[in-house]
Amino acid sequence: MTKLSVNINKIATLRNSRQGLEPNLGEFAHKIVSYGAHGITIHPRADERHITRQDVFDISREITTVETNFEGDLREGFLELVFSLKPSQCTLVPVRPGEITSDHGWDFESYAWLLEPIIKKIKSHQVRVSLFVDAGDPAAVTSAARIGADRIEIYTEPFAKSFLKGDSSKEILAINQTISKAKDLGLGVNAGHDLTHLNLRLLQKECPGIDEVSIGHHLITRALDVGMEQSVSDYLAALG
């Protein structure tokens, strides 16, 4: 069964726009879990434009019945949160200055030497480590396994864009090649970015072997139309 981890960054973005406490992030996290989600994902960025440092402590304290997934880069402040709060999973993602959202996998030729000791330290705290990778790059999967990752997370925006154009065959092939390589090397497989309740059905049907999807923007956007409970239900239904 593919698990659903809901990224709640966008709820924090809405709250921060008025510099108050509403919508309450903890309350919505609890609601999302009660609606059947298998985990909660947060991505605290250095500029705190959505998830703040205090949010990380609050979510870690409040969400204890399902997995927590911290996404972030290699900056010291983020890693200190991982070491001290020990989420279920830490997803390491590369970050470009000024980017709106994560938009590429790791360049392992440039960063493997830096990632490897960090992964080792994170795992010493009994935290599972996942690394962001681009689909169709078997060398990246091999590198992720070699430096000690437990899982990879496949960046799915190219698949989402192809879905809108009506032909995802090339991207599905690349994703399946990546899944196959990961499984051969003993890695778990996560996926995320621009997944909707519609394209997720196709991904789940054509790309078996995904352990977890992390979904935020489109799930929260759908909740504006149908409510949060129905939106979570729609995504769970898409996962079968």
Order of alpha helices (4+ residues) and beta strands (2+ residues): beta-alpha-alpha-beta-alpha-beta-alpha-beta-alpha-beta-alpha-beta-alpha-alpha-beta-alpha-beta-alpha-alpha
